Amino acid sequence: MIHAIAVDDEVNALGIIQEFSSRISNLDLVQAFTDPTQVLQFLTHSKTKIDLIFLDIQMSRLNGLTLAQHLPKNCKIILTTAYPDYALHGYEMDVIDYLLKPFSFERFEKAIQKAYIQRIPSSNPVLLY
């Protein structure tokens, strides 16, 4: 099971991530944040180990790339953004994937498959249904 959070200042974008996450049995979206400044405090106090963060880049209170620099190293990141300009920077940060909005469920599922493989590198890919 992958335990994840989502961070996006757009409620509609979070709703899509929540809806897509609910279709994948091996993915538990623990929390969704519209305010990126709350994420570090949540991670510090969460009783659930968070494996994956869906992270928007352009947010009003804090840039996602800046936030990513302060996240625990054991948290994998999938960037979710409407801006293709940051892809290279994201991969330099060793993110799992870069989902360009609007993304399909199939593309979302592919990113989750990558996350699972990176989380448990010695296992074979599994079906997520």
MARMARKOL-830627 format. One line per field, with one value per residue: residue number from 1; residue in one letter; y, z, x of N, C-alpha, C, O, CB in turn. Coordinates in Angstrom, 3 decimals, padded with zeros to 6 digits, always signed. Glycine has a CB too. Layout:
nr	c(NUM|...) .
rest	c(a|...) .
nY	c(Y|...) .
nZ	c(Z|...) .
nX	c(X|...) .
caY	c(Y|...) .
caZ	c(Z|...) .
caX	c(X|...) .
cY	c(Y|...) .
cZ	c(Z|...) .
cX	c(X|...) .
oY	c(Y|...) .
oZ	c(Z|...) .
oX	c(X|...) .
cbY	c(Y|...) .
cbZ	c(Z|...) .
cbX	c(X|...) .
// end
This chain:
nr	c(1|2|3|4|5|6|7|8|9|10|11|12|13|14|15|16|17|18|19|20|21|22|23|24|25|26|27|28|29|30|31|32|33|34|35|36|37|38|39|40|41|42|43|44|45|46|47|48|49|50|51|52|53|54|55|56|57|58|59|60|61|62|63|64|65|66|67|68|69|70|71|72|73|74|75|76|77|78|79|80|81|82|83|84|85|86|87|88|89|90|91|92|93|94|95|96|97|98|99|100|101|102|103|104|105|106|107|108|109|110|111|112|113|114|115|116|117|118|119|120|121|122|123|124|125|126|127|128|129) .
rest	c(m|i|h|a|i|a|v|d|d|e|v|n|a|l|g|i|i|q|e|f|s|s|r|i|s|n|l|d|l|v|q|a|f|t|d|p|t|q|v|l|q|f|l|t|h|s|k|t|k|i|d|l|i|f|l|d|i|q|m|s|r|l|n|g|l|t|l|a|q|h|l|p|k|n|c|k|i|i|l|t|t|a|y|p|d|y|a|l|h|g|y|e|m|d|v|i|d|y|l|l|k|p|f|s|f|e|r|f|e|k|a|i|q|k|a|y|i|q|r|i|p|s|s|n|p|v|l|l|y) .
nY	c(-001.186|+002.161|+005.150|+008.357|+011.957|+014.930|+018.050|+021.046|+024.212|+024.559|+023.652|+022.089|+020.637|+019.106|+017.586|+015.963|+014.425|+013.122|+011.662|+010.021|+008.645|+007.145|+005.099|+003.298|+000.524|-000.009|+002.394|+004.855|+007.800|+009.895|+012.535|+015.780|+018.902|+022.371|+024.433|+024.849|+025.446|+023.999|+021.443|+020.447|+020.484|+018.643|+016.298|+015.964|+015.343|+013.245|+010.024|+008.118|+006.814|+008.644|+007.947|+009.059|+012.081|+014.100|+016.903|+020.205|+022.889|+025.761|+027.638|+029.801|+030.517|+029.253|+028.066|+024.936|+023.639|+024.813|+023.973|+021.223|+020.964|+020.899|+018.662|+015.386|+013.079|+010.471|+010.604|+010.225|+012.064|+013.182|+015.435|+017.680|+019.712|+022.607|+023.659|+023.151|+023.987|+023.395|+020.820|+019.718|+020.691|+019.379|+016.683|+016.821|+016.996|+014.458|+013.475|+011.227|+011.305|+013.485|+015.044|+016.559|+018.917|+019.161|+015.837|+012.400|+009.562|+007.218|+008.132|+009.047|+006.624|+005.311|+006.829|+006.173|+003.492|+003.687|+004.848|+002.790|+000.857|+002.174|+002.400|-000.199|-001.643|-004.234|-005.867|-007.225|-005.317|-004.588|-005.316|-002.745|-002.859) .
nZ	c(+000.000|-000.867|+000.804|+000.536|+000.056|-001.179|-002.664|-003.593|-004.614|-005.943|-005.705|-007.453|-008.869|-006.798|-006.257|-008.535|-008.265|-005.876|-006.699|-008.764|-007.234|-005.577|-007.229|-007.309|-005.771|-004.247|-003.309|-000.911|-000.300|+002.024|+002.950|+001.748|+000.693|+000.422|+001.208|+001.074|+003.136|+005.352|+005.107|+005.956|+008.751|+009.054|+008.075|+010.003|+012.264|+011.598|+012.053|+010.204|+007.870|+005.186|+001.832|-000.689|-002.506|-004.163|-005.911|-006.626|-008.565|-009.132|-006.787|-004.708|-002.098|-001.626|-003.537|-005.144|-005.804|-004.079|-001.643|-001.955|-001.542|+001.175|+002.064|+003.584|+002.709|+002.175|+001.070|-001.906|-004.938|-007.098|-009.507|-010.208|-012.508|-014.443|-016.038|-018.357|-018.240|-016.053|-016.056|-016.522|-014.293|-012.312|-012.791|-012.282|-009.600|-009.008|-009.154|-009.289|-011.361|-013.792|-014.062|-016.390|-016.290|-017.981|-016.830|-017.721|-016.345|-017.047|-017.457|-014.899|-013.512|-014.625|-013.547|-010.841|-010.931|-011.515|-009.102|-007.310|-008.185|-007.664|-004.939|-003.990|-005.145|-005.657|-006.286|-008.640|-011.007|-010.056|-010.564|-010.202|-009.582) .
nX	c(+000.842|+000.575|+000.930|-000.290|-000.203|-001.788|-001.048|-002.246|-003.265|-005.595|-008.869|-010.426|-008.477|-007.397|-009.644|-009.801|-007.458|-008.123|-010.385|-009.304|-007.409|-009.049|-009.814|-007.777|-006.669|-004.365|-003.508|-003.565|-004.921|-004.177|-004.447|-005.417|-004.239|-004.867|-003.382|-000.092|+001.659|+000.971|+001.845|+004.435|+004.204|+002.126|+003.398|+005.356|+003.876|+002.218|+000.832|+000.883|+003.119|+004.135|+004.448|+004.370|+003.964|+001.732|+002.310|+001.692|+003.097|+002.983|+001.722|-000.208|+000.661|+003.098|+005.748|+005.781|+008.196|+009.987|+008.913|+009.343|+012.071|+012.277|+011.055|+010.878|+013.451|+012.696|+010.191|+008.549|+007.972|+005.422|+005.038|+002.412|+001.131|+000.187|+002.042|+004.512|+007.104|+008.726|+009.627|+012.249|+013.639|+012.214|+012.872|+015.575|+015.419|+014.826|+012.183|+009.380|+007.512|+005.952|+003.122|+001.217|-001.246|-004.384|-004.583|-005.091|-006.891|-005.544|-002.928|-002.337|-002.486|-000.285|+001.790|+001.495|+002.124|+004.860|+005.668|+005.156|+006.986|+009.406|+009.236|+009.291|+011.692|+012.676|+010.591|+008.209|+006.267|+002.905|-000.570|-002.913|-005.561) .
caY	c(+000.000|+003.455|+006.200|+009.587|+013.216|+015.784|+019.466|+021.877|+025.292|+024.529|+022.623|+021.172|+019.751|+018.138|+016.683|+014.978|+013.507|+012.300|+010.737|+009.037|+007.823|+006.213|+003.985|+002.434|-000.151|+000.011|+003.789|+005.478|+009.250|+010.156|+013.932|+016.720|+020.247|+023.531|+025.351|+024.105|+025.730|+023.045|+020.101|+020.019|+020.202|+017.377|+015.191|+015.822|+014.810|+012.166|+008.682|+007.301|+007.140|+009.076|+007.467|+009.748|+013.386|+014.748|+018.274|+021.255|+023.786|+027.158|+027.846|+031.196|+030.771|+028.685|+027.318|+023.520|+023.248|+025.256|+023.033|+019.923|+020.986|+020.732|+017.420|+014.264|+012.417|+009.201|+010.873|+010.346|+013.176|+013.271|+016.817|+017.850|+021.126|+023.017|+024.322|+022.202|+024.621|+022.945|+019.374|+019.419|+020.947|+018.295|+015.464|+017.055|+016.744|+013.029|+013.163|+009.993|+011.609|+014.866|+014.988|+017.849|+019.101|+018.119|+014.496|+011.359|+008.503|+006.300|+008.747|+009.032|+005.244|+005.029|+007.479|+005.385|+002.268|+004.078|+005.058|+001.490|+000.233|+002.846|+002.161|-001.586|-001.918|-005.632|-006.627|-007.022|-004.425|-005.264|-004.717|-001.847|-002.940) .
caZ	c(+000.000|-000.899|+001.528|-000.176|+000.268|-002.368|-002.338|-004.747|-004.144|-006.708|-005.164|-008.533|-009.146|-005.700|-006.436|-009.556|-007.651|-004.925|-007.445|-009.406|-006.171|-005.057|-008.173|-007.221|-004.471|-003.495|-003.033|+000.151|-000.227|+003.441|+003.190|+000.638|+001.215|-000.467|+001.757|+001.157|+004.364|+006.380|+004.784|+006.792|+010.087|+008.961|+007.939|+011.282|+013.294|+011.086|+012.540|+008.999|+007.060|+003.851|+000.840|-001.965|-002.469|-005.409|-005.581|-007.631|-008.529|-009.013|-005.769|-004.280|-000.835|-001.618|-004.751|-004.857|-005.888|-002.821|-000.627|-002.190|-000.975|+002.629|+002.365|+003.947|+001.535|+001.899|+000.382|-003.358|-005.424|-008.451|-009.739|-010.948|-012.835|-015.766|-016.685|-018.788|-018.134|-014.887|-016.144|-016.347|-012.894|-011.534|-012.926|-011.565|-008.193|-008.929|-008.947|-009.942|-012.624|-014.027|-014.671|-016.946|-016.228|-017.368|-017.122|-017.745|-015.349|-017.525|-017.202|-013.442|-013.153|-015.020|-012.549|-009.615|-011.180|-011.326|-007.668|-006.672|-008.561|-006.954|-003.501|-003.745|-006.377|-005.913|-006.659|-009.978|-011.035|-009.726|-011.036|-009.159|-009.450) .
caX	c(+000.000|+001.259|+000.219|+000.039|-000.921|-001.827|-000.915|-002.594|-004.126|-006.843|-009.753|-010.817|-007.341|-007.356|-010.774|-009.436|-006.492|-008.866|-011.237|-008.431|-006.807|-010.050|-009.942|-006.593|-006.791|-003.100|-003.151|-004.356|-004.707|-004.408|-004.824|-005.254|-003.985|-004.891|-002.382|+001.173|+002.403|+000.550|+002.332|+005.562|+003.687|+001.401|+004.355|+006.043|+002.986|+001.385|+001.124|+001.029|+004.296|+003.734|+005.401|+004.237|+003.302|+001.322|+002.686|+001.569|+004.250|+002.560|+000.696|-000.179|+001.362|+004.438|+006.064|+005.955|+009.606|+010.592|+008.439|+009.982|+013.427|+012.188|+010.348|+011.759|+014.044|+012.028|+008.928|+008.649|+007.151|+004.887|+004.624|+001.165|+001.154|-000.292|+003.173|+005.547|+008.429|+009.485|+009.879|+013.666|+013.973|+011.616|+013.672|+016.835|+015.094|+014.569|+010.772|+008.955|+006.840|+005.535|+001.795|+000.828|-002.700|-005.204|-004.081|-006.109|-006.730|-004.515|-001.619|-002.215|-002.211|+001.103|+002.656|+001.407|+002.901|+006.272|+005.876|+005.202|+008.249|+010.500|+009.081|+009.686|+012.410|+012.994|+009.399|+007.672|+005.102|+001.670|-001.800|-003.394|-007.017) .
cY	c(+001.244|+004.464|+007.539|+010.785|+013.979|+017.236|+020.270|+022.970|+025.401|+023.346|+021.622|+020.182|+018.698|+017.122|+015.605|+013.962|+012.580|+011.256|+009.646|+008.096|+006.775|+005.002|+002.974|+001.829|-000.086|+001.418|+004.357|+006.959|+009.688|+011.551|+014.740|+018.121|+021.293|+024.566|+024.595|+024.361|+024.763|+021.669|+019.631|+019.688|+018.875|+016.197|+014.927|+015.094|+013.639|+010.819|+007.716|+007.752|+007.465|+008.699|+008.370|+011.058|+013.828|+016.240|+019.200|+022.176|+025.223|+027.277|+029.234|+031.435|+030.287|+027.875|+025.858|+023.056|+023.676|+024.319|+021.692|+019.856|+020.731|+019.449|+016.335|+013.525|+011.096|+009.378|+011.044|+011.422|+012.912|+014.710|+016.834|+019.337|+021.382|+023.613|+023.326|+022.721|+024.071|+021.476|+019.032|+019.608|+019.830|+017.025|+015.618|+016.816|+015.274|+012.714|+011.886|+010.277|+013.063|+014.802|+016.392|+017.925|+019.595|+016.744|+013.488|+010.375|+007.540|+006.849|+008.770|+007.628|+004.855|+005.633|+006.690|+004.086|+002.555|+004.241|+003.724|+000.797|+000.869|+002.621|+000.767|-002.058|-003.388|-006.443|-006.363|-006.033|-005.224|-004.577|-003.912|-001.929|-003.911) .
cZ	c(+000.000|-000.189|+000.948|+000.391|-001.050|-001.917|-003.607|-004.250|-004.931|-006.235|-006.242|-008.857|-008.046|-005.831|-007.461|-008.990|-006.658|-005.651|-008.108|-008.366|-005.655|-005.974|-008.068|-005.826|-003.631|-003.173|-002.001|+000.189|+001.166|+003.669|+001.918|+001.217|+000.122|-000.008|+001.941|+002.437|+005.490|+006.223|+005.717|+008.208|+010.089|+008.917|+009.249|+012.307|+012.837|+011.663|+011.376|+008.238|+005.643|+002.872|-000.389|-001.789|-003.895|-005.147|-006.776|-007.508|-008.276|-008.030|-005.194|-003.024|-000.822|-002.897|-004.379|-004.911|-004.634|-001.689|-000.749|-001.576|+000.530|+003.039|+002.776|+002.700|+001.198|+001.224|-001.108|-003.815|-006.856|-008.606|-010.589|-011.243|-014.227|-016.595|-017.073|-018.547|-017.018|-014.960|-015.890|-014.896|-012.002|-011.612|-012.307|-010.069|-007.959|-008.565|-009.706|-011.303|-012.629|-014.770|-015.099|-016.989|-017.567|-017.775|-016.998|-016.600|-015.759|-017.261|-015.704|-012.968|-013.495|-014.011|-011.238|-009.762|-011.001|-009.839|-006.940|-006.959|-007.808|-005.457|-003.127|-004.979|-006.665|-006.351|-008.105|-009.917|-010.751|-010.388|-009.900|-008.956|-008.379) .
cX	c(+000.882|+000.370|+000.674|-000.716|-000.884|-001.798|-001.173|-003.528|-005.432|-007.692|-010.158|-009.708|-007.210|-008.483|-010.488|-008.456|-007.203|-009.716|-010.406|-007.818|-007.784|-010.244|-008.803|-006.532|-005.520|-002.616|-004.118|-004.006|-005.145|-004.962|-004.613|-005.170|-004.148|-003.869|-001.066|+001.952|+002.035|+001.197|+003.447|+005.110|+002.924|+002.374|+005.086|+005.180|+002.122|+001.806|+001.312|+002.271|+003.823|+004.840|+005.479|+003.488|+003.004|+001.469|+002.550|+002.784|+003.818|+001.395|+000.869|+000.656|+002.804|+004.640|+006.343|+007.398|+010.365|+010.185|+009.154|+011.382|+013.426|+011.468|+011.331|+012.224|+013.350|+010.663|+009.197|+007.668|+006.700|+004.410|+003.364|+001.024|+000.602|+000.845|+004.265|+006.973|+009.304|+009.898|+011.346|+014.080|+013.414|+012.428|+015.052|+016.657|+014.752|+013.115|+010.427|+008.348|+006.386|+004.212|+001.381|-000.693|-003.229|-004.685|-005.225|-005.878|-005.629|-003.115|-001.318|-001.813|-000.765|+002.083|+002.652|+002.188|+004.400|+006.585|+005.992|+006.536|+009.408|+010.433|+009.550|+010.456|+012.658|+011.782|+009.019|+006.533|+003.829|+000.494|-002.395|-004.896|-007.396) .
oY	c(+001.348|+004.620|+007.820|+010.646|+013.707|+017.610|+020.186|+022.682|+026.241|+022.189|+020.423|+019.005|+017.530|+015.938|+014.454|+012.761|+011.385|+010.093|+008.469|+006.890|+005.653|+003.983|+001.906|+002.536|-000.106|+001.615|+004.342|+007.336|+009.830|+011.734|+014.426|+018.483|+021.126|+025.478|+023.788|+023.568|+024.719|+020.829|+018.508|+018.717|+018.079|+015.214|+013.778|+014.321|+013.097|+010.515|+006.619|+008.944|+006.640|+009.069|+008.443|+011.146|+013.920|+016.780|+019.013|+022.227|+025.835|+027.048|+029.781|+032.478|+030.834|+027.086|+025.583|+022.174|+022.980|+023.920|+021.094|+018.790|+020.385|+019.185|+016.359|+013.369|+010.647|+008.387|+011.904|+011.663|+012.482|+015.146|+016.097|+020.135|+020.488|+024.027|+022.720|+021.959|+024.269|+020.950|+018.130|+018.775|+019.396|+016.362|+014.634|+016.480|+014.885|+011.809|+011.517|+009.582|+013.760|+014.535|+017.289|+017.109|+020.388|+016.518|+013.703|+010.358|+007.088|+006.099|+008.539|+007.471|+004.149|+005.011|+006.555|+003.637|+001.755|+003.821|+003.561|+000.215|+000.161|+002.646|+000.572|-002.811|-003.756|-007.599|-005.388|-005.910|-006.380|-003.396|-004.355|-001.122|-004.114) .
oZ	c(+000.786|-000.534|+000.876|+001.096|-001.920|-000.929|-004.573|-003.535|-004.621|-006.350|-005.971|-009.096|-008.331|-005.548|-007.281|-009.214|-006.611|-005.248|-008.029|-008.595|-005.336|-005.540|-008.678|-004.832|-002.403|-002.809|-002.195|+000.651|+001.442|+004.497|+001.110|+002.115|-000.981|-000.762|+002.862|+002.792|+006.500|+007.117|+006.217|+008.800|+011.018|+009.636|+009.563|+013.119|+013.637|+011.748|+011.552|+007.992|+004.990|+003.046|-001.051|-001.035|-004.730|-004.254|-007.804|-006.457|-007.298|-008.386|-005.193|-002.913|-000.103|-003.279|-003.414|-004.149|-004.183|-000.874|+000.260|-001.139|+001.100|+004.229|+002.364|+001.745|+000.054|+000.842|-001.515|-003.160|-007.706|-007.916|-011.569|-010.328|-015.073|-017.734|-016.197|-018.643|-017.042|-014.003|-015.105|-014.335|-011.054|-010.599|-011.853|-009.361|-006.838|-007.776|-010.659|-012.278|-011.616|-015.972|-014.272|-017.637|-018.226|-018.946|-016.265|-015.975|-014.913|-016.879|-015.290|-012.136|-012.728|-013.667|-010.595|-008.818|-010.402|-009.374|-006.058|-006.058|-007.356|-004.777|-002.065|-005.784|-007.826|-006.749|-008.710|-008.878|-011.155|-010.730|-008.752|-008.211|-008.122) .
oX	c(+001.824|-000.802|+001.870|-001.716|-000.056|-002.430|-000.415|-004.488|-006.277|-007.286|-010.226|-009.981|-006.942|-008.298|-010.887|-008.611|-006.912|-009.751|-010.758|-007.722|-007.391|-010.783|-008.864|-006.365|-005.603|-001.457|-005.333|-002.930|-006.336|-005.854|-003.739|-005.930|-003.629|-003.530|-000.939|+002.824|+002.737|+001.099|+003.390|+005.582|+003.060|+002.196|+005.399|+005.689|+001.360|+002.996|+001.842|+002.449|+003.184|+006.001|+006.514|+002.518|+003.903|+000.816|+003.202|+003.423|+004.250|+000.239|+001.972|+001.300|+003.640|+003.776|+007.056|+007.792|+011.275|+011.017|+009.527|+011.817|+014.460|+011.293|+012.491|+011.463|+013.408|+010.041|+009.979|+006.654|+007.480|+003.488|+003.255|+000.821|+000.558|+000.629|+004.881|+007.935|+010.519|+010.467|+011.637|+014.793|+014.069|+012.648|+015.636|+017.606|+014.425|+012.844|+011.115|+008.631|+006.431|+004.182|+001.218|-001.349|-002.558|-004.382|-006.191|-004.818|-004.857|-002.217|-000.182|-000.920|-000.110|+003.089|+003.692|+002.838|+005.119|+007.644|+006.835|+007.140|+010.307|+011.459|+010.141|+009.908|+012.836|+011.931|+009.465|+005.884|+003.699|+000.560|-002.380|-005.451|-008.583) .
cbY	c(+000.001|+003.910|+006.121|+009.434|+014.065|+015.494|+019.787|+021.030|+026.600|+024.431|+023.262|+021.959|+020.566|+018.855|+017.457|+015.672|+014.300|+013.184|+011.492|+009.744|+008.709|+006.931|+004.518|+003.230|-001.591|-000.714|+004.643|+004.798|+010.029|+009.976|+014.539|+016.607|+020.334|+024.153|+025.967|+024.450|+027.166|+022.898|+020.067|+021.105|+021.353|+017.368|+015.494|+017.189|+015.897|+012.127|+008.191|+007.400|+005.954|+010.615|+006.069|+008.860|+014.444|+014.352|+018.317|+022.058|+023.698|+027.727|+026.767|+031.672|+030.122|+027.800|+027.947|+022.720|+023.864|+026.713|+022.835|+019.642|+022.326|+021.919|+016.960|+013.287|+012.164|+008.426|+012.139|+008.977|+014.507|+012.217|+017.627|+017.297|+021.667|+024.036|+025.393|+021.886|+026.084|+023.170|+018.849|+020.305|+022.326|+018.024|+015.085|+018.490|+017.631|+012.400|+014.343|+009.246|+010.663|+015.684|+014.382|+018.057|+020.091|+018.279|+014.122|+010.623|+007.745|+006.030|+010.183|+009.474|+004.313|+005.584|+008.938|+005.089|+001.717|+005.400|+005.891|+000.622|+000.343|+004.331|+002.352|-002.513|-001.222|-006.249|-006.280|-008.349|-003.700|-005.315|-005.790|-000.436|-003.339) .
cbZ	c(+001.220|-002.372|+003.087|-001.658|+001.447|-003.239|-001.744|-005.902|-004.219|-008.244|-004.547|-009.789|-009.268|-004.347|-006.844|-010.789|-006.937|-004.039|-008.499|-010.206|-005.012|-004.867|-009.581|-007.539|-004.682|-004.275|-004.339|+001.542|-001.363|+004.227|+004.365|-000.393|+001.821|-000.514|+003.115|-000.014|+004.812|+006.353|+003.359|+006.831|+010.570|+007.716|+006.829|+011.818|+013.788|+009.566|+013.464|+008.097|+007.053|+003.813|+000.418|-002.984|-001.734|-005.847|-005.057|-007.458|-009.835|-010.396|-004.650|-004.040|+000.285|-000.358|-005.495|-005.808|-007.138|-002.493|-000.744|-003.689|-001.266|+003.235|+001.156|+004.904|+001.773|+003.187|+000.965|-004.069|-005.345|-008.713|-010.423|-010.142|-012.727|-015.631|-015.763|-020.266|-017.929|-013.643|-017.518|-017.261|-012.448|-012.005|-014.390|-011.815|-007.747|-007.916|-009.405|-009.071|-012.850|-014.840|-013.685|-018.366|-015.108|-017.771|-016.167|-019.102|-015.150|-019.020|-017.777|-012.774|-013.864|-016.438|-012.295|-009.264|-012.619|-012.086|-007.070|-007.146|-010.072|-007.242|-003.077|-003.454|-006.347|-004.682|-005.737|-010.595|-012.407|-008.223|-011.549|-009.485|-010.758) .
cbX	c(-000.955|+001.575|+000.489|-000.268|-000.288|-003.095|+000.501|-003.262|-003.383|-006.557|-010.997|-011.189|-006.028|-007.448|-011.998|-008.828|-005.359|-009.755|-012.054|-007.317|-006.339|-011.379|-010.006|-005.281|-007.168|-002.030|-003.174|-004.092|-005.508|-003.124|-004.004|-006.431|-002.578|-006.304|-002.866|+002.037|+002.147|-000.951|+002.824|+006.638|+002.772|+000.493|+005.369|+006.442|+002.103|+001.449|+000.002|-000.238|+005.335|+003.448|+005.035|+003.521|+004.182|-000.171|+004.106|+000.228|+005.036|+002.158|+000.774|-001.576|+000.622|+004.664|+007.288|+005.152|+010.260|+010.175|+006.922|+010.062|+014.093|+011.479|+009.523|+011.036|+015.531|+011.860|+008.230|+008.359|+007.931|+003.714|+005.752|-000.079|+002.564|-001.439|+003.750|+005.367|+008.262|+008.675|+009.460|+014.520|+013.420|+010.211|+013.809|+017.343|+013.925|+015.497|+009.865|+007.955|+005.636|+006.620|+000.752|+001.438|-003.079|-006.689|-002.908|-006.103|-008.047|-004.699|-001.572|-003.551|-003.193|+001.387|+002.195|-000.059|+002.618|+006.583|+004.728|+004.031|+008.474|+010.478|+007.622|+008.429|+013.694|+013.594|+008.230|+007.204|+004.994|+001.475|-002.795|-003.012|-007.663) .
// end
